[in-house]
Amino acid sequence: MARDLSQQRDSAGSTLHSLTRDVNRLSSQLADLNIDIRRGSASGAPPNDLIDARDELLRELSTLVQVTVRYQPDNSVQVDLGGRLLVGSASSAELTTEQIDDGKLAVVYADDRGLVQLSGGRLQAIAHMRNEVLPDIIADFDQLAVSMMRQMNGIHATGANSAARPQAVMGEMVIPGGMLNTNLDDPSLKKEPGQIAGIPAGMLPEFVDELGNPQSTNLSINIMNTATGVAEKYTIRYEPGGVPAASRSLNDLISAINTGRGGGFSVHPPVAGGIPHLKAHALSVDGGHKLSLQAADGYAIDFSRSLDTRPSESVWTGAGIDIAGSDPDLAGKRLHFDITNDGRLEAYTIHPQTGNREVYDSVALPSPAPDPADPPLFLGDLEVTFLGAASEYVIGQGFTADLTNAGDLADGDPVEVRSNWRDDAAGVSIHGRYTGAVSMIPDQPWNMSVLKGGTIGSANDAPMVKFTYNVGDGSGGAEQRTMVITLDEHYPPGTQIPIADGVYAIFDDGQLFEDVGGNNNLDFTVDGQPDQAGLLSALGVQSLFHGGTAATMKVADSVLASPNNLLVGSTRANGDNSNILRMLDARQEQLLDDDSLNFEDFYQDRLNRVATQVNQVAQQKSNQAAVQASLENRRDQISGVNIDEEVGLLIMQQQAYQAAARIVGIERENIQALLGILG
Amino acid sequence: MSRVTSMMVTRNVLGANQANLNRVASLQHQLATGKRLAQLSDDPISGRRAMTFRVQYNEMDRYLANIDKTLAFQQASESAVTGMVDIAEEAKALALKATNGSEDAASRSAMARTMDGLLQRMVDLGNATHDGRYIFAGTAVFDKPFDLTADGNGVLYQGDQDDFQVSISKGNRATVNLNGAKVFQQDHDVFKALIDVRNAMAANDPEAVEEHLAALDGVHAHLGDTLGALGSSIRRVELTQQQIEAQKVNLSELISKEEDVDLAETISRLQMAETTLEAGLNAGARVLRPTLLDYI
């Protein structure tokens, strides 16, 4: 339908052009007639045929444009159009059509490109159609299309599906070349009609709240090991910081995924190396760059609310750590520390675009286990101290530290050692479909801690665990609540233990140890709003619809190719249809016309407007036709011919002629008689 | 008195004729198509109402399709649970027999084997399928939910805790499935009751059988309740189905009122318009023809 409207607009444009040519033809004919009439009048009687022909041309011209006609004393006419001379006594001005800004087609004078003020006549009607009426309707439908796409794409992108396990995901939207460091919500990224690059206005991501104040937003990514089915959830969190708000460009996003930090984005939980098993980069395409996410072999990506997290697997189990010092070279970066094979502590950063490790410094560890008596370790300009006694350094484990823009460590206890779990403790995994709306809050994670140790599922040595969770309505902060449960014989290993809002935990066989000195507690991420800023729909990641306008909108090729690519659920369970239900709910949401109309109402409303306009115009047309008829009647009253009248006058003339002829006959007889007398 | 010229007369006659013809043509079109509105602009207000009703009408069809699927699924659940109620009854009868002092070890051990058979059937019913999907597995519909452990002393649930819903009418979502863990294991563990009685029978221990009989009773009652609840849920969905079908009839009437032509009224209007047309043509012919020339 949008294409039909576009075609109509184009055909209105060509009609405008051909009518302009008609005006040119008429005005040049008038100019020629003017010359002939002046010549004719100069030599005697006014050339009535030519004047009649000229009047006919003037009548035709006035149906096309409203003109002012001035009769000259020498019987020629001067025709004014919008204040300027169109037809003079010997020549006429030529008009043509030209594209001006905003895609409008205007009628201009050919010599100086001056705009013609059209008022009345067919030209103005067609121009109005072409420049105002049709583009308004097209814009309305584009608005409907973009709003629908933004909503549906956002919901679809955060869904999941048991069959679709993409290893690589690419955004469909092209960020214009040279704008990799432009903030993603900057209006200069807007896609203009006809361009390939850019994000359609209305689909730009939003990093502000309803009042326009910058707010923090989350984007969750799940990385699933396709062999074991275990997934880890990471959240890329944007913090505006101070004023001006922190940078949020495509490069920042890519850097955050690869290294853990980029602009205002940072990854939680802060593991070494950005999001593991995942690399991002800006793929060069025609016109700019697309976001490309590539998981390592054997891993799949999704952005859903699924919660298969094994939080106990990747944590630092060693002693507490204190880092002091500052290094301006590390400003704004995330520094990773690893215990290497050969007993060294190595500090490194990851290059934002290539994902390569860049070693900062490394130092040999004095002994296999940390000892408070050991001197602090120096790495570059930083000083690392291990606190307290704990088990030995474990090869392969690591921790991270985020540095401020000045190159210092953030504040207080610099290292985010979020979880502590003993190697020999029983594993726990988190499952379910989170039905709440609370987003991930970094200082308020969901947590499980062991209050009393024991063997899981045993009757007389049952452990007691406490779950801390968040409830709220999703706007801003959330209330923390706790739940304590004793894992006795009613809860053997493998039982599903509900926590809250559809989230449940499953414990493996084994023992749990009491949380002494923070030694047995786990933070895990539960996020009810996987894409708060609308980044996924803005970048075209896992979208259901592609295209930027009503005319170009289509279902994504991947979904058309296989229905398995339609992300119907919120989790990867086979029977989960909740994402489709969310899309159905979105139908009812009032997002258009200042949040007063939903999609169907908007469509019907606009359709109705057009119908009412057509109805009104049809009525006006018949009114105008009646007015025109009565005007023509008035004109004919004065100048029209009544046959009876003419015939009557003709008969009178005939009789007068006959009478005169009679008199001539009588005179002739008189003169003949006189001549007879004389001769 | 104003002057009247031939052009004026002609123009008036032709103009009126056109208007009459237009009216006749549009009435004819309405009769031929049976629809009052050829385009939305013919009557925007009426047309808008008709559009709204049409959209709702189409929605009704979709809801009915969803209801059919839901009913089929729930009826399959119902027959599985009915089977379970029967098994529980058989188990109770058997257990009662086992508490009878006149039975001996051999007969009790035979009963234990029968009981084991009943347990297997119960687990099979728990794993019932409909249309290729497991009914009681939550949303993990392709994974078998109930599994007997190797030692035969426990039944593990491997489905998940989620339910799936279906839109059955405007703003109304029905939860389609029964979650196996909640219904068969949480308050009254159906399988455990059977296992306990079987083990007591195999151990030739009538007191133990008597103890576990109470649990078996509870299970039987619980399954009966579940069946009842399922039945009333199915009834509610059927009621919704009836309501929607009634709404469909209603809506098609409303649509017809807005869109369709009233034959009697339109035909009589057409006749009037035709008469007007004829009169206009007749009068026009009379006025156009005569001029003074005819009389000279």
Boltz contact constraints between the chains, C-beta under 6 A:
constraints:
  - contact:
      token1: [A, 433]
      token2: [B, 162]
      max_distance: 6.0
  - contact:
      token1: [A, 496]
      token2: [B, 161]
      max_distance: 6.0
  - contact:
      token1: [A, 573]
      token2: [B, 139]
      max_distance: 6.0
  - contact:
      token1: [A, 573]
      token2: [B, 140]
      max_distance: 6.0
  - contact:
      token1: [A, 573]
      token2: [B, 160]
      max_distance: 6.0
  - contact:
      token1: [A, 574]
      token2: [B, 141]
      max_distance: 6.0
  - contact:
      token1: [A, 574]
      token2: [B, 142]
      max_distance: 6.0
  - contact:
      token1: [A, 575]
      token2: [B, 139]
      max_distance: 6.0
  - contact:
      token1: [A, 575]
      token2: [B, 141]
      max_distance: 6.0
  - contact:
      token1: [A, 575]
      token2: [B, 164]
      max_distance: 6.0
  - contact:
      token1: [A, 576]
      token2: [B, 139]
      max_distance: 6.0
  - contact:
      token1: [A, 577]
      token2: [B, 164]
      max_distance: 6.0
  - contact:
      token1: [A, 604]
      token2: [B, 51]
      max_distance: 6.0
  - contact:
      token1: [A, 608]
      token2: [B, 44]
      max_distance: 6.0
  - contact:
      token1: [A, 608]
      token2: [B, 48]
      max_distance: 6.0
  - contact:
      token1: [A, 611]
      token2: [B, 40]
      max_distance: 6.0
  - contact:
      token1: [A, 611]
      token2: [B, 41]
      max_distance: 6.0
  - contact:
      token1: [A, 611]
      token2: [B, 44]
      max_distance: 6.0
  - contact:
      token1: [A, 612]
      token2: [B, 44]
      max_distance: 6.0
  - contact:
      token1: [A, 614]
      token2: [B, 41]
      max_distance: 6.0
  - contact:
      token1: [A, 615]
      token2: [B, 41]
      max_distance: 6.0
  - contact:
      token1: [A, 615]
      token2: [B, 44]
      max_distance: 6.0
  - contact:
      token1: [A, 629]
      token2: [B, 15]
      max_distance: 6.0
  - contact:
      token1: [A, 633]
      token2: [B, 8]
      max_distance: 6.0
  - contact:
      token1: [A, 636]
      token2: [B, 5]
      max_distance: 6.0
  - contact:
      token1: [A, 636]
      token2: [B, 7]
      max_distance: 6.0
  - contact:
      token1: [A, 636]
      token2: [B, 8]
      max_distance: 6.0
  - contact:
      token1: [A, 637]
      token2: [B, 2]
      max_distance: 6.0
  - contact:
      token1: [A, 637]
      token2: [B, 3]
      max_distance: 6.0
  - contact:
      token1: [A, 640]
      token2: [B, 5]
      max_distance: 6.0
  - contact:
      token1: [A, 640]
      token2: [B, 7]
      max_distance: 6.0
  - contact:
      token1: [A, 641]
      token2: [B, 5]
      max_distance: 6.0
  - contact:
      token1: [A, 642]
      token2: [B, 5]
      max_distance: 6.0
  - contact:
      token1: [A, 642]
      token2: [B, 6]
      max_distance: 6.0
  - contact:
      token1: [A, 643]
      token2: [B, 6]
      max_distance: 6.0
  - contact:
      token1: [A, 643]
      token2: [B, 291]
      max_distance: 6.0
  - contact:
      token1: [A, 644]
      token2: [B, 291]
      max_distance: 6.0
  - contact:
      token1: [A, 644]
      token2: [B, 292]
      max_distance: 6.0
  - contact:
      token1: [A, 647]
      token2: [B, 292]
      max_distance: 6.0
  - contact:
      token1: [A, 647]
      token2: [B, 293]
      max_distance: 6.0
